[in-house]
Amino acid sequence: MNKKRQILLLKVVVWLIGLTPAAWLSWRAFNDSLGANPIEELLHRLGGAALILLITTLAVTPLRRITGWNILIKVRRPLGLFGFFYLTLHFSTYAVLDQTLDWEFILEDLTERRYIVVGFTAWVLLIPLAITSTKGWIRRLGKKWQKLHRLAYVATSLGVLHFFWQVKVDTYWPLVATTVLAILFLLRLQPPKAKVTRKSVPQPLAVDPSAVDV
Amino acid sequence: MAALCRHSADGELLQRVAGYGDINKKKGPPELGRPPPTGATMLIRKPADIPSSEITPKSTYLNRRDFIAGLAAVGAVGGSIMDPRRAEAQGVKGLPGYPQKDWSKVRSELDEELNSYEDVTTYNNFYEFGTGKGDPVKNAHTLKPRPWTIEVDGLCANPGTFGLEDFVKPGKMEDRVYRHRCVEAWSIVVPWYGFSLRDVIDAVQPTGSAQYVEFTTLYDLEQMPMQRSFVLEWPYTEGLRMDEARHPLTMLATGVYGEDLPNQNGAPLRLVIPWKYGFKGIKSIVKMSFTEDPPLNSWRRATPREYGFYANVNPEVDHPRWSQARERRLGEFRKRRTLMFNGYADQVASLYAGLDLRRNF
């Protein structure tokens, strides 16, 4: 398979993955099978989808390094944007369906409930990243783009913290998310030297921000 | 708002009770399919073992009924959006083995919308069967609610191990519709079937020094496989102050929606205290102990900063992580304001006179 076809195939897979939660939830909503508390179910599933996609986005670069499969970088932007998409739906569900735009209570939540504060912060942090994910912005920002987009780590970590603080006592899945995130951080801490030893490894991203170009 | 209570006709009650087997039949150890889970020396007490003078006099009992029935409806359902399909599903739900009850008539007599059978039996917190709300209905089939025994010990005159049949007495069984408010800020309206906890307490005669009663859920790794997990310390325990336990609103439920409690709802016997958060309503009870010191309830043991002993529904005292001012009534779109003591303040507020509810959450 040539490179172009590989990229096309990858993109199709990413779009399928990205649209599956939305399709599944829409289908369940349409069939009234979201259970006894449909708003809560939507809220949790959308939040889960966002978190999984954001963590997966952070896994792209380490995976690319390890496998040497350079074209993986092509899926990073769509994955990240899908994550942001679900996070936006998650927040909208909270504000519109759960709180029925009752600002008095939303404001109280956004200031006093720590799990909501960190979750909301994560969403806000991702807004500039989503905006600057285009080719034009990558070019305009140059090296600054790289720095700015490290916020993805901060936002995703806050998302995991939000998950942790939201559950009552069963921290199994928050712990799984934390573990995966910790592994990804460790992989990032690898000295750049390690990469140079292998021929197939791509150039370090810091030198080539446009590598994220899709 | 109402403490909505309804009572069946006597004939219906007897038939209903018959579902638990012949209550006059002598019960003894050989008839039981398995030893009591507690491993204590077994003594099955028949109703005759309890001096009749110790059982609540009929007059008191009737007065209590009148009292409960007299808690007339005041609130009204505001801004609720019920899904018509949901309402339909409730109507066709059969009630096998029990006299058919006209639920639409029951509904018409209530001032709040009854939640559907599906809501009540598919959305549960019962961590012995998983921590997801949909887990208990999927996993609770491993629970064997018959035969069942309840051990009563501690500071009381008539301790012993009782068969479920000894607890369930004709003439004492009542239908009671209560609001049920979870600490997670959702709520439902449930038609329970059962009897006042007070009836049992009067029969076993706690001594003067008994200040509290502790309840324990079954601990059985085969019937409750999730007890292998460490989310909570097992077995689950709960406790009430004696005056709370003896309050006429406090009940032991054996059924819901006109049928036996499904396993996921805490079969065969669970506590219902409508003015407290749902986690106080301990399920699948195998033991009651009368104590002088306050028992340590499971959630308090797990997170003392977040869960107290009292767990009274209180819109003014938030959970450390979320607001308790409002709740989502399942089936409704807009959140509704949570009522003090879940709307039962007139009946129970006096129990807590002078108590700092912010401290004693």
Interface residues (C-beta under 8 A of the other chain):
Chain A: D32 G35 A36 N37 I39 E40 L97 D98 Q99 T100 D102 F105 E108 D109 R113 R114 Y115 W165 Q166 K168 V169 D170
Chain B: D83 R85 R86 N115 E118 D119 T122 Y123 Y127 T131 K133 G134 E184 W186 V231 L232 A302 T303 R321 W322 S323 A325 R326 R328 L330 G331 F333 R334 K335
